[in-house]
Amino acid sequence: MQHRARSSLLACGLLSAALTAGACASSPDIISFPLVYSPSEKADPSKVAGLAAVPPGTLIFIAQIVDKRQVTDPHLLGVSEDANPDLPVYNAAGGQVPTEYVRNVFAKELAALGFPVTADPQAATHTLQLQLDQFWIVEGNTYQAALMAQGWLIDRNSTTLWQGPIAGKSSRWGRSQEESNFLQAFGDATLDGSVKLAQTPEFRNALAAAPPQQ
């Protein structure tokens, strides 16, 4: 639920600790909600039709994502410029942290786009390692969400088969400071990033270049 309080941060200690505990009744004006995946649409397999096929026997493990976001607080997700003054946007207690969120979305959507994904690193023929550089939203006239990351595809011999940038973005109209609009914007941007990765020729070619080593 969106929460806006009007009092002192000192009354409840550090904001990040309060958000984690979910018990702070007194803080500066903020917008906060639990980060959950709620895109406005589903992955469309037709967007990868006709591209290089994933070889039979391939299993991809998505490793824990490295967080390299340049933010002052790991709970900070963006800013609402539709308020006066601007309001920070935070991930509330119970929400997935951005790295976990992105990892789960990529696992779900890459699987929907024809990439066999496994939760077992020992069974995997390939590991997808991601570094999250940006996960941010700005609410102004529209909700603008952006994801920026770096990716590495690594085989069982620890050889890097592919390395490259991953980016996703979204823009949507909606009622001001509405939780569902923030969540859909983040969901659409992360879905966009997973689709663009699935469409990347170099990434697909790296998987198809040689049969998976068993």
C-alpha positions as YAML, in Angstrom:
chain: A
units: angstrom
residues:
- id: 1
  name: MET
  ca: [0.00, 0.00, 0.00]
- id: 2
  name: GLN
  ca: [1.17, 3.52, -0.68]
- id: 3
  name: HIS
  ca: [2.31, 5.19, 2.51]
- id: 4
  name: ARG
  ca: [2.87, 8.88, 3.07]
- id: 5
  name: ALA
  ca: [3.85, 10.06, 6.54]
- id: 6
  name: ARG
  ca: [4.72, 13.55, 7.67]
- id: 7
  name: SER
  ca: [7.20, 13.63, 10.52]
- id: 8
  name: SER
  ca: [10.86, 13.23, 11.38]
- id: 9
  name: LEU
  ca: [13.17, 10.46, 10.25]
- id: 10
  name: LEU
  ca: [14.88, 10.63, 13.64]
- id: 11
  name: ALA
  ca: [11.70, 9.47, 15.29]
- id: 12
  name: CYS
  ca: [12.12, 5.97, 13.88]
- id: 13
  name: GLY
  ca: [15.85, 5.64, 13.16]
- id: 14
  name: LEU
  ca: [17.29, 4.85, 9.77]
- id: 15
  name: LEU
  ca: [14.71, 4.77, 7.00]
- id: 16
  name: SER
  ca: [16.09, 1.61, 5.45]
- id: 17
  name: ALA
  ca: [15.85, -0.27, 8.74]
- id: 18
  name: ALA
  ca: [12.31, 0.99, 9.24]
- id: 19
  name: LEU
  ca: [11.25, -0.13, 5.77]
- id: 20
  name: THR
  ca: [12.78, -3.55, 6.33]
- id: 21
  name: ALA
  ca: [10.98, -3.94, 9.65]
- id: 22
  name: GLY
  ca: [7.77, -2.48, 8.25]
- id: 23
  name: ALA
  ca: [7.02, -0.88, 11.60]
- id: 24
  name: CYS
  ca: [7.96, 2.76, 11.26]
- id: 25
  name: ALA
  ca: [4.95, 4.99, 11.84]
- id: 26
  name: SER
  ca: [6.89, 8.22, 11.49]
- id: 27
  name: SER
  ca: [9.12, 9.18, 8.57]
- id: 28
  name: PRO
  ca: [9.49, 11.88, 5.91]
- id: 29
  name: ASP
  ca: [7.05, 11.95, 3.03]
- id: 30
  name: ILE
  ca: [7.66, 8.85, 0.95]
- id: 31
  name: ILE
  ca: [5.87, 6.54, -1.44]
- id: 32
  name: SER
  ca: [6.44, 2.89, -0.60]
- id: 33
  name: PHE
  ca: [5.02, -0.43, -1.72]
- id: 34
  name: PRO
  ca: [6.22, -4.05, -1.81]
- id: 35
  name: LEU
  ca: [7.99, -4.80, -5.09]
- id: 36
  name: VAL
  ca: [6.15, -7.63, -6.85]
- id: 37
  name: TYR
  ca: [6.01, -8.60, -10.52]
- id: 38
  name: SER
  ca: [2.90, -7.17, -12.15]
- id: 39
  name: PRO
  ca: [3.48, -6.48, -15.88]
- id: 40
  name: SER
  ca: [0.70, -5.23, -18.12]
- id: 41
  name: GLU
  ca: [1.30, -8.04, -20.64]
- id: 42
  name: LYS
  ca: [2.90, -11.47, -21.01]
- id: 43
  name: ALA
  ca: [6.01, -12.50, -22.92]
- id: 44
  name: ASP
  ca: [5.17, -13.07, -26.58]
- id: 45
  name: PRO
  ca: [7.02, -16.08, -28.08]
- id: 46
  name: SER
  ca: [6.39, -14.73, -31.58]
- id: 47
  name: LYS
  ca: [8.99, -12.04, -30.84]
- id: 48
  name: VAL
  ca: [11.74, -14.69, -31.00]
- id: 49
  name: ALA
  ca: [10.28, -16.76, -33.84]
- id: 50
  name: GLY
  ca: [12.80, -17.56, -36.57]
- id: 51
  name: LEU
  ca: [15.87, -16.76, -34.44]
- id: 52
  name: ALA
  ca: [18.71, -19.21, -33.75]
- id: 53
  name: ALA
  ca: [17.30, -22.23, -31.93]
- id: 54
  name: VAL
  ca: [18.39, -23.25, -28.45]
- id: 55
  name: PRO
  ca: [20.13, -26.65, -28.78]
- id: 56
  name: PRO
  ca: [18.39, -29.67, -27.26]
- id: 57
  name: GLY
  ca: [19.79, -30.55, -23.85]
- id: 58
  name: THR
  ca: [20.57, -26.95, -22.93]
- id: 59
  name: LEU
  ca: [19.84, -25.97, -19.33]
- id: 60
  name: ILE
  ca: [20.50, -22.44, -18.12]
- id: 61
  name: PHE
  ca: [21.04, -21.53, -14.48]
- id: 62
  name: ILE
  ca: [20.60, -17.86, -13.57]
- id: 63
  name: ALA
  ca: [23.06, -17.06, -10.81]
- id: 64
  name: GLN
  ca: [22.47, -14.66, -7.94]
- id: 65
  name: ILE
  ca: [22.63, -11.16, -9.39]
- id: 66
  name: VAL
  ca: [25.37, -8.76, -8.34]
- id: 67
  name: ASP
  ca: [23.96, -5.40, -7.22]
- id: 68
  name: LYS
  ca: [25.95, -2.46, -8.61]
- id: 69
  name: ARG
  ca: [23.23, 0.19, -8.49]
- id: 70
  name: GLN
  ca: [24.47, 3.65, -7.60]
- id: 71
  name: VAL
  ca: [21.88, 4.40, -4.91]
- id: 72
  name: THR
  ca: [22.25, 5.79, -1.41]
- id: 73
  name: ASP
  ca: [19.82, 3.24, 0.01]
- id: 74
  name: PRO
  ca: [19.22, -0.28, -1.40]
- id: 75
  name: HIS
  ca: [15.48, 0.17, -0.77]
- id: 76
  name: LEU
  ca: [15.31, 3.28, -2.96]
- id: 77
  name: LEU
  ca: [13.54, 2.61, -6.28]
- id: 78
  name: GLY
  ca: [13.04, 6.06, -7.76]
- id: 79
  name: VAL
  ca: [11.32, 9.40, -7.37]
- id: 80
  name: SER
  ca: [7.93, 10.96, -7.95]
- id: 81
  name: GLU
  ca: [8.39, 14.35, -9.58]
- id: 82
  name: ASP
  ca: [4.62, 14.71, -9.72]
- id: 83
  name: ALA
  ca: [4.66, 15.82, -6.08]
- id: 84
  name: ASN
  ca: [5.83, 19.14, -4.65]
- id: 85
  name: PRO
  ca: [8.41, 18.64, -3.33]
- id: 86
  name: ASP
  ca: [9.58, 15.45, -5.05]
- id: 87
  name: LEU
  ca: [8.88, 12.24, -3.13]
- id: 88
  name: PRO
  ca: [11.28, 9.29, -2.97]
- id: 89
  name: VAL
  ca: [9.90, 5.89, -3.96]
- id: 90
  name: TYR
  ca: [10.87, 2.96, -1.74]
- id: 91
  name: ASN
  ca: [10.51, -0.81, -1.68]
- id: 92
  name: ALA
  ca: [8.39, -1.64, 1.37]
- id: 93
  name: ALA
  ca: [8.68, -4.61, 3.71]
- id: 94
  name: GLY
  ca: [7.65, -7.84, 2.03]
- id: 95
  name: GLY
  ca: [8.78, -6.78, -1.43]
- id: 96
  name: GLN
  ca: [11.45, -8.60, -3.39]
- id: 97
  name: VAL
  ca: [14.81, -6.86, -3.45]
- id: 98
  name: PRO
  ca: [15.58, -5.65, -7.00]
- id: 99
  name: THR
  ca: [18.23, -8.30, -7.68]
- id: 100
  name: GLU
  ca: [15.90, -11.11, -6.60]
- id: 101
  name: TYR
  ca: [13.04, -9.53, -8.54]
- id: 102
  name: VAL
  ca: [15.05, -9.27, -11.78]
- id: 103
  name: ARG
  ca: [16.42, -12.80, -11.40]
- id: 104
  name: ASN
  ca: [12.96, -14.28, -10.88]
- id: 105
  name: VAL
  ca: [11.46, -12.34, -13.79]
- id: 106
  name: PHE
  ca: [14.25, -13.33, -16.17]
- id: 107
  name: ALA
  ca: [13.90, -16.99, -15.15]
- id: 108
  name: LYS
  ca: [10.14, -16.88, -15.74]
- id: 109
  name: GLU
  ca: [10.17, -14.95, -19.00]
- id: 110
  name: LEU
  ca: [13.20, -16.58, -20.62]
- id: 111
  name: ALA
  ca: [11.51, -19.93, -19.99]
- id: 112
  name: ALA
  ca: [8.33, -18.57, -21.61]
- id: 113
  name: LEU
  ca: [10.45, -17.52, -24.60]
- id: 114
  name: GLY
  ca: [11.87, -21.00, -25.14]
- id: 115
  name: PHE
  ca: [15.03, -21.02, -23.01]
- id: 116
  name: PRO
  ca: [15.20, -24.06, -20.69]
- id: 117
  name: VAL
  ca: [15.92, -22.62, -17.23]
- id: 118
  name: THR
  ca: [16.89, -24.73, -14.22]
- id: 119
  name: ALA
  ca: [17.13, -23.91, -10.53]
- id: 120
  name: ASP
  ca: [19.89, -26.53, -10.14]
- id: 121
  name: PRO
  ca: [23.37, -25.17, -10.92]
- id: 122
  name: GLN
  ca: [24.79, -28.69, -11.00]
- id: 123
  name: ALA
  ca: [22.39, -29.73, -13.76]
- id: 124
  name: ALA
  ca: [22.99, -26.62, -15.85]
- id: 125
  name: THR
  ca: [24.96, -26.63, -19.08]
- id: 126
  name: HIS
  ca: [25.28, -22.85, -18.94]
- id: 127
  name: THR
  ca: [25.19, -20.13, -16.29]
- id: 128
  name: LEU
  ca: [23.80, -16.67, -16.92]
- id: 129
  name: GLN
  ca: [25.45, -14.16, -14.60]
- id: 130
  name: LEU
  ca: [23.91, -10.71, -14.34]
- id: 131
  name: GLN
  ca: [25.12, -7.47, -12.79]
- id: 132
  name: LEU
  ca: [22.36, -4.97, -12.04]
- id: 133
  name: ASP
  ca: [23.52, -1.41, -12.74]
- id: 134
  name: GLN
  ca: [20.20, 0.44, -12.68]
- id: 135
  name: PHE
  ca: [16.65, -0.29, -11.55]
- id: 136
  name: TRP
  ca: [14.86, 3.03, -11.36]
- id: 137
  name: ILE
  ca: [11.56, 4.78, -11.89]
- id: 138
  name: VAL
  ca: [10.64, 8.43, -12.36]
- id: 139
  name: GLU
  ca: [7.03, 9.53, -12.15]
- id: 140
  name: GLY
  ca: [6.39, 12.80, -13.95]
- id: 141
  name: ASN
  ca: [3.81, 13.24, -16.67]
- id: 142
  name: THR
  ca: [4.23, 9.49, -17.20]
- id: 143
  name: TYR
  ca: [5.76, 6.58, -15.29]
- id: 144
  name: GLN
  ca: [9.23, 5.93, -16.76]
- id: 145
  name: ALA
  ca: [11.01, 2.78, -15.54]
- id: 146
  name: ALA
  ca: [14.44, 1.60, -16.61]
- id: 147
  name: LEU
  ca: [16.61, -1.48, -16.09]
- id: 148
  name: MET
  ca: [20.27, -1.62, -17.05]
- id: 149
  name: ALA
  ca: [22.52, -4.61, -16.49]
- id: 150
  name: GLN
  ca: [25.55, -6.50, -17.75]
- id: 151
  name: GLY
  ca: [25.33, -10.17, -18.64]
- id: 152
  name: TRP
  ca: [27.74, -13.08, -19.04]
- id: 153
  name: LEU
  ca: [26.95, -16.53, -20.46]
- id: 154
  name: ILE
  ca: [29.37, -19.09, -19.03]
- id: 155
  name: ASP
  ca: [29.71, -22.78, -19.89]
- id: 156
  name: ARG
  ca: [30.63, -25.70, -17.63]
- id: 157
  name: ASN
  ca: [34.32, -25.13, -18.29]
- id: 158
  name: SER
  ca: [33.99, -21.58, -16.89]
- id: 159
  name: THR
  ca: [34.50, -20.17, -20.38]
- id: 160
  name: THR
  ca: [32.67, -16.93, -21.12]
- id: 161
  name: LEU
  ca: [30.75, -17.50, -24.34]
- id: 162
  name: TRP
  ca: [29.03, -14.13, -24.44]
- id: 163
  name: GLN
  ca: [29.18, -10.82, -22.62]
- id: 164
  name: GLY
  ca: [27.05, -7.76, -23.23]
- id: 165
  name: PRO
  ca: [24.67, -5.10, -21.95]
- id: 166
  name: ILE
  ca: [21.03, -5.75, -21.14]
- id: 167
  name: ALA
  ca: [18.49, -2.95, -21.03]
- id: 168
  name: GLY
  ca: [14.76, -2.63, -20.60]
- id: 169
  name: LYS
  ca: [12.44, 0.32, -20.30]
- id: 170
  name: SER
  ca: [8.78, 1.22, -20.09]
- id: 171
  name: SER
  ca: [6.55, 4.27, -20.20]
- id: 172
  name: ARG
  ca: [2.94, 4.39, -19.16]
- id: 173
  name: TRP
  ca: [0.22, 6.88, -18.35]
- id: 174
  name: GLY
  ca: [-1.71, 6.52, -15.14]
- id: 175
  name: ARG
  ca: [-3.17, 8.09, -12.05]
- id: 176
  name: SER
  ca: [-0.61, 9.96, -9.97]
- id: 177
  name: GLN
  ca: [1.24, 8.10, -7.19]
- id: 178
  name: GLU
  ca: [-0.68, 4.90, -7.83]
- id: 179
  name: GLU
  ca: [0.97, 1.69, -6.60]
- id: 180
  name: SER
  ca: [-0.32, -0.41, -9.49]
- id: 181
  name: ASN
  ca: [1.18, 2.01, -12.01]
- id: 182
  name: PHE
  ca: [4.61, 1.86, -10.39]
- id: 183
  name: LEU
  ca: [4.46, -1.95, -10.33]
- id: 184
  name: GLN
  ca: [3.31, -2.26, -13.94]
- id: 185
  name: ALA
  ca: [6.03, 0.13, -15.09]
- id: 186
  name: PHE
  ca: [8.71, -1.91, -13.32]
- id: 187
  name: GLY
  ca: [7.18, -5.14, -14.59]
- id: 188
  name: ASP
  ca: [7.05, -3.93, -18.18]
- id: 189
  name: ALA
  ca: [10.64, -2.64, -18.08]
- id: 190
  name: THR
  ca: [11.96, -5.92, -16.69]
- id: 191
  name: LEU
  ca: [9.93, -7.95, -19.18]
- id: 192
  name: ASP
  ca: [11.31, -5.72, -21.94]
- id: 193
  name: GLY
  ca: [14.85, -6.47, -20.75]
- id: 194
  name: SER
  ca: [14.27, -10.22, -20.80]
- id: 195
  name: VAL
  ca: [12.73, -10.09, -24.28]
- id: 196
  name: LYS
  ca: [15.60, -8.01, -25.63]
- id: 197
  name: LEU
  ca: [18.11, -10.47, -24.18]
- id: 198
  name: ALA
  ca: [16.21, -13.34, -25.81]
- id: 199
  name: GLN
  ca: [16.38, -11.47, -29.12]
- id: 200
  name: THR
  ca: [20.11, -10.71, -28.92]
- id: 201
  name: PRO
  ca: [21.75, -12.60, -31.82]
- id: 202
  name: GLU
  ca: [25.15, -12.91, -30.12]
- id: 203
  name: PHE
  ca: [23.56, -14.41, -27.00]
- id: 204
  name: ARG
  ca: [21.55, -16.95, -28.97]
- id: 205
  name: ASN
  ca: [24.50, -17.77, -31.23]
- id: 206
  name: ALA
  ca: [26.70, -18.40, -28.20]
- id: 207
  name: LEU
  ca: [24.23, -21.01, -26.99]
- id: 208
  name: ALA
  ca: [23.92, -22.57, -30.43]
- id: 209
  name: ALA
  ca: [27.63, -22.51, -31.30]
- id: 210
  name: ALA
  ca: [28.43, -25.89, -29.76]
- id: 211
  name: PRO
  ca: [26.38, -28.72, -28.27]
- id: 212
  name: PRO
  ca: [26.04, -28.58, -24.47]
- id: 213
  name: GLN
  ca: [28.74, -30.54, -22.68]
- id: 214
  name: GLN
  ca: [27.30, -33.26, -20.50]
...
